[in-house]
Amino acid sequence: MSRMRITGSAFPLVDASGALLDNIDTDMIFHNRWLHITELSEMAQHALGNLEGYEDFAARVKPGSWVVAGRNFGAGSSRQQAVDCFKALGCVGVIAISVAPIYLRNAINAAMPAAQIPDLAGAVEPGDVLALDMEAGTLTNERTNTVLQAEPPISSVQVEIYRAGGLLRME
């Protein structure tokens, strides 16, 4: 079996100073006023629509992008739409300093790569090509050749779920 390496362009969510945003909750990612939407294609346009400065995220992000954030990404309610809206846009996954446990579990179940990289601050600029090696648990910034370690490590069970295309597709 080949190594599972996911590559994409960085789309950092930053404040005015360029620091990665912390505490982006599920209501900012996918506001509860849109929870009635069940079609993925319709969810896409509302991704980050409640995050100040990123209301136009869906128009700016390109398919194949990594959503990059600071600490405590995805805190709040267990809202699968907060994962699915990024998948609907063609984002390859989420890289953050830390990811809220419920968001991480939803991402894993839906086979959307998500990794926690404690040393991420200052290591990524918009458009950098990032490669996540799921088995090694490393993130490589191909512009700088910087290699950062996921912590906690990405588990073999998590990799199996991604390979299967999601928890409900596993046999």
N, C-alpha and C positions, 0 to 999 in steps of 0.2 A: 504494500500500500504506500502511495506517495505521501510525502510530508504535507501537512495541511498548512499552507502559507497563504495568507490573504493580504493583498496589496491594494492600496487606494490612496487617494489624495486627501490631505488633511484639511478639514474645515473646522478650525478652532472657534469655540464660543468664548469670546473675550470681552472684558470691560474696556472703558475708554483708555486705560493705561496699557492695555495689551495683556493683562493677566487673565488666565483662564477663569471662567465663571464657576463659582461654587453654588451648591444648594439649588440646582435647577430641578424643580419638582415636577411630578407628572401632570399637574394642572398647567404648568408653563409649557410642557412638551405637547400635551394634547388636552385642551381645555374641556371641562365637563359639559359645556354647552353643546359639544359635538359628539357626545357619546352615543347618540341615536344612529350615527353613521356606521354602516356595517360593510360597505364596499371599500376595499383597500384603495382603489383609485381615487375615491372621494376623500379619504382620510389624509392623503398626501398633502393637499393644499393647506391643511391646518397645523402641520408640524411646526412647533415652536411659535405658533401664532399668539401666544400669551406671554412671550418672553420679550421684555423691552429691548428694542434694538434689533430684534430678529423676527419681527412680524412678517417679513418678506423672505424668510429662510427658504421656503419651498420654491420660490422663484430663483434664488441665488445658488442653492446647492446643486451640484452636478452628480449624476449617477456615478457610482464608484468612489464616493467620498466617505471618509471616516468622520464621524461626529466626535470632536475632541473637547473635553470639558475638565473642570477642576474636581473638587471634592463633593461627595454626596450626590452624585448625579442620579436622578430618578427617584428621589425620596417622595413619599406621599402614598397615594392609594395604589392598589394593585390594578393597574389599568393597562390591559394588553394593547390598546390603541397607541399607547406611548412608545411601544416597540414597533408595532405594525406601520405607523405613519412613516417612520424612517425606512423601513423595508419597501414601502410603496414608492418612495422617492428614489429607490435604487442605492441608498447608502449601504456600504459594506458592513458597518457596525459602529460600535461606540468604544472609544478609548478615553478613560478618565483617570484622574488620580485615585478616586474611589467611586464605587457604584453602590447605590442602596441595595440591600439584599433582595428585596422583592422585585426590583427592576432587573437585577442580574438574573434572577430565576426565570422571569418571564422571557428575557432575551435568550437564555440558554434553551428553554423549552421550544422557542420559535426558531431556533437555529440561526440567531443573529449574533455574530461574534461580538463579545464585550470583554474587555480586559481592564484590569486595574493596574495602573503603572504609577507607583508612588513618586518617582523622580521625573514625572512628565513636565512639571512647570519649567518654562523657559526652553524646552527641548524641541518644540514644534512651531513652525510658522505656517501661515496659510499656503496651501499648495504643495507643501512637502509631501513626498511619496513615503508612506509608512507601510511597512510589511510586518504583519503579525504572524509569527511562527507558533501555531497552536501547541504543537508537541513540546517544543523547547520553552514555551512561555516567554518569548522575547519579542520586543518591538524594535524594529530597526528603522531609523530615519535614513533613507537612502541618500538624501542631500548631504548630511553631515557624517554618515557612517556611524552614528551613535546607536548603541544597542542598550536597551533598557529592559529590565526584568519585571515580569508580572508578579504581583504579590497581593493576594495569595497566588500560587502557581495555578495554571489552568489544568484542571484534573483530566485524567484519561476518560472518565465518564462524560465530562463536558465535551471532549473531542468526539467521542462516539455519537453523542446526540447531534452535534453539528454535521458529522459525516452522514448520518441517517436523514438529515433534512428536517429534524425536529423530533421532539419527544414522542409525539403521536405517530411518527412514521417508523419508529424503532421496532424491530422484530425480535 
